[in-house]
Structures are given as C-alpha cells and as structure tokens.
Amino acid sequence: MAHPLEKLAFRAAQRVRTSWFVGQKRLLMKLAEPVKLPPEIAERMPDRASLMADLNALLRRDRENVEAGRYLPPEDLLVNPVRAIRDTIRYVADLPAVGARRKAKANDEVFRKTPPGRYPRYYLQNFHYQTDGYLSAKSAALYDHQVEVLFNGAASAMRRQALIPLGEALAGRRGAHLIDLGCGTGRFLREAKANHPRLKVTGVDLSPFYLEEARKALSPWTGARLLQAPAEDTGESAASAEAVTAIFLLHELPPKIRRAVIAEMARLLKPGGVAILLDSIQFGDLPDFDPLIEHFPLSFHEPYYEGYAREDFAESFAKMGLTLQGSERVYLSKLMWFRKD
Ligand SMILES: C[S@@+](CC[C@H](N)C(=O)[O-])C[C@H]1O[C@@H](n2cnc3c(N)ncnc32)[C@H](O)[C@@H]1O
C-alpha cells in the first residue's frame, strides 16, 4: 500500500466501517433498557472521547501494519452493503430476546434445552445473554456482527494484532502448524491463512455450529482442519504445533479450565513454539479503563470474567514451561505471547 491514494482509500474505508458499527452500538444503547450501574462504577467510567481516541490509535496501528507489509489489507474492511444490512436486521430482531434475558438475569436456557452428557456444564450458559449460547446456527450466524458492535467495529483489527507474533514465530519455517483453540467462526484462522497460505491450521471449538461457519470461512484454502473438542483436552498429538492461539477464549472459562487450557497449549507446542493470547484487557492495564472491566459482567453474562481479569498469566504460563515474550494493550484487548522453553 505505497500509493497515497491507496492510503487515503484505506483510511476512508476504516472510517465508514467504524461509523457503521459505532452507529449500531448507539442504537443498541437507545433500544436496550439501561443496566443500572452502581454509582462508584458509573462515576469513574471513561468518557466517550477518550474511548474514541483509543479506538483511533488502534485503527492507526492497523493501517501502519498494512503499510509496512506486516500483514495484508483485511478483506472485511469494506462493508459489504448486502451482508451488512442482512446482519443488522438479524441482530436488531434478536435484541428484545437478549434484553429480556439480561433483565431477568436468565443464563440457563441453553442448559435446560441441551440433553445431558454432550458438553461440559460450564459451557452450557447463555454467555453475553446471547440466544442459544453457542449452540445453534442462529447464534453462529449472529456472532461476528454482535462482537463487532460490542467493540465499535474493532474486533477484527484487535484480532489481527496476533498476526504479528504469529508472523515472527513462523519466519523461515516451512510446513508449520497453527492450532487455534476456541476458533469460533474462524475469523482469525482466515486471516492467518490469507497471510500464510501454506500454513497448516487446525481450529478447535466445542460448537458444531460455529465450526460450520468456520468451515465456510476457510473454504477457499486447503490445509485447514476443524475439530469439535474441548480446548482443555483436544486429543491432538503432543508437540505438534509451532504456534497455538486462544482468542477471546480464556475469559469465558472457569479458573480450573483456564489452567487446563494453558497446560494443553504447552503440551501441543513444539519446543521453541509460541502460544499467543488475545483477550480482554485486565485490571491495571490502563487504570482509567478499569471501570469498563467492572461494568462488562454486569451487562453481559460473563461469570468467569472477573477472575480472568485478575489472573497473572505470566505466572500461569511460566508454571507450564512457557516464558512471556511480550504483552501489549490493544484498545479493549490485550495481546500476550509466550515461548515454550
Ligand atoms: C468469545 S468466542 C471467541 C471465538 C473466536 N476465537 C473469536 O475470535 O471470535 C469463544 C469461543 O470459544 C468456544 N469455547 C468456549 N469454551 C470452549 C472450550 N472449553 N473448548 C473449546 N471451545 C470453547 C465457544 O464455542 C466460542 O466459539
């Protein structure tokens, strides 16, 4: 992206994309019954201007990474009007049901509907109060749009930052293997394949419905496998991957399972391999944003989030033989990467 016009076009597309999702977030906030925040949280919430400044910093970083050739321009930068309108209609149509669950603090619909024995109990919850939890085609079709609205259109740009340590880990290695735990609809794997077409990738997720979306997302490429399995016990061979990622996964897991997933990441990696985490910011990363962390589980069903936000991951990974290489806050997320000794 050397030509000034290309740079301008990229910037304009970023603006359109952000405005689209920011607009929907505002609409959501108007339509939804406001969650009453305790005053000690409400009075410390960061103002809109500082959040927008931080979002703009991420957009600049994303642009600079593309300009420097660190990764390819993302294909979802240009809002596809047909898809955008379809997703918005679905999303808005589902809002009353989500709002009703939020009001009633109802998070066990998915548990009551699912026959016992198929999934771990902690998984059978309406995370975010979303319809069907992770267990329907409808939920899988809505997910990416919902996450973009939640993050003001920045979810993909935050995920892309994990491509930087991934690229470093893969440099000079042929036939490398990446395992993405909790791969969801395959958004990160798609960008990993676009940037490293010869990379072997395996996506692991418990939801057959999200894996089906991932299968569609990865259909242009060969060398992509999708596996329905728990991230804490994938059944994959030990020391079989150069890189293992977990993106927006750990904050949804009970503490014991989080530790088991970290142990599994360590087991899956070859010596010298890299584990990459991209997930929510934690307490203290930017003290001004701490009230956002306190607010999140009050508005969205996130029973394990507070424990996640307080965990010392450098220590948790070190216990499994993985050493912290870097840690950066990226808007509302945090990127950490670790090397297996
Ligand atoms: C918040 S979503 C994140 C999805 C994706 N990584 C992304 O970047 O959007 C969490 C995903 O993890 C999956 N998941 C949750 N617990 C899991 C577990 N124990 N094992 C495998 N997948 C799990 C869910 O089905 C869902 O697809």
The ligand as a Tripos MOL2 file, in Angstrom:
@<TRIPOS>MOLECULE
LIG
   27    29     1     0     0
SMALL
NO_CHARGES

@<TRIPOS>ATOM
      1 C1        -15.9700  -15.4790   22.6500 C.3       1 LIG1
      2 S1        -15.8950  -16.7320   21.4650 S.3       1 LIG1
      3 C2        -14.3590  -16.4140   20.6340 C.3       1 LIG1
      4 C3        -14.3300  -17.0040   19.2430 C.3       1 LIG1
      5 C4        -13.1490  -16.6180   18.3580 C.3       1 LIG1
      6 N1        -11.8980  -17.0760   18.8790 N.3       1 LIG1
      7 C5        -13.0990  -15.1370   18.0990 C.2       1 LIG1
      8 O1        -12.0100  -14.6050   17.9750 O.co2     1 LIG1
      9 O2        -14.1390  -14.5050   17.9480 O.co2     1 LIG1
     10 C6        -15.4980  -18.1550   22.4200 C.3       1 LIG1
     11 C7        -15.4620  -19.4180   21.5610 C.3       1 LIG1
     12 O3        -14.8610  -20.4320   22.3430 O.3       1 LIG1
     13 C8        -15.6400  -21.6190   22.2500 C.3       1 LIG1
     14 N2        -15.4050  -22.3360   23.5210 N.ar      1 LIG1
     15 C9        -15.7640  -21.9750   24.7690 C.ar      1 LIG1
     16 N3        -15.3160  -22.8580   25.6590 N.ar      1 LIG1
     17 C10       -14.6350  -23.8060   24.9490 C.ar      1 LIG1
     18 C11       -13.9040  -24.9670   25.2970 C.ar      1 LIG1
     19 N4        -13.7760  -25.3620   26.5530 N.pl3     1 LIG1
     20 N5        -13.3390  -25.6850   24.3120 N.ar      1 LIG1
     21 C12       -13.4510  -25.3090   23.0040 C.ar      1 LIG1
     22 N6        -14.1370  -24.2170   22.6160 N.ar      1 LIG1
     23 C13       -14.7050  -23.4710   23.5850 C.ar      1 LIG1
     24 C14       -17.0550  -21.1510   22.0180 C.3       1 LIG1
     25 O4        -17.8240  -22.1600   21.3950 O.3       1 LIG1
     26 C15       -16.8150  -19.9260   21.1300 C.3       1 LIG1
     27 O5        -16.7720  -20.2930   19.7740 O.3       1 LIG1
@<TRIPOS>BOND
     1     1     2 1
     2     2     3 1
     3     2    10 1
     4     3     4 1
     5     4     5 1
     6     5     6 1
     7     5     7 1
     8     7     8 2
     9     7     9 1
    10    10    11 1
    11    11    12 1
    12    11    26 1
    13    12    13 1
    14    13    14 1
    15    13    24 1
    16    14    15 ar
    17    14    23 ar
    18    15    16 ar
    19    16    17 ar
    20    17    18 ar
    21    17    23 ar
    22    18    19 1
    23    18    20 ar
    24    20    21 ar
    25    21    22 ar
    26    22    23 ar
    27    24    25 1
    28    24    26 1
    29    26    27 1
@<TRIPOS>SUBSTRUCTURE
     1 LIG1         1 GROUP 0 **** ****
